[in-house]
Amino acid sequence: MFEINSTIEGRQYNLHKLEQLMKPKGYVIGGNWDYDRGFFDYKMANDDGYQFLRIPFTAVEGQLDTPGVSVQLGTPFVLSHVYQKGLDDHADSSNMSAAFNQFSEPEDPDGDLDEKYIQMGKDLIKELESLLSF
């Protein structure tokens, strides 16, 4: 993981408006959100795993599943998830579990980052700073 200092850190936005600005640029709200926090993810590549620019946010007014919620952005970071090749030794083969746990565990959830992804993350943050400078 590599943190990127940014002027967006600490700024507050209406989540719906933020989504309207960021989604056309390729950002999605990651599936690991909770009622009080979540992440915007930008998938940069999938070279031997997945490389993401991730922007954390926390609810400051309301909960994430309610209209009009305001969020505060955290420190952006670049992250690499390296997945196992082949079968997962710890996979559960029951039908119910298989419906939810069909993917192998990460080989390294915080893999080494190539400098090109760090630079790409910095460039994406500069673009995002311009986009969010209203």
C-alpha angles and dihedrals in degrees: 000000000000121000119215120207110228143171089233091068111109094012119130127223141168102262095222092052090045091053091049090056099041105039095066087055092056102266121135132183105253119239092243096077124132131197092272105030145022146150139254107220129199113191106218099177146330102227107152088332132351128303116203140179103218126194115191122211136183130203112249098171118028130341126294093250094055127085115255097024116161120215136194119220121231133204111307118229142183116235137183125205112196113198129206118258113230129007127349111243090208098049118134113225100199115119095239095047093043090059089062105025103046098133130075121253116262114270087212117002089193103039128176115283124225113227090241090066092048090052091045089052091051091050092049090051091052089052091047092049089056092046093050098042095107 
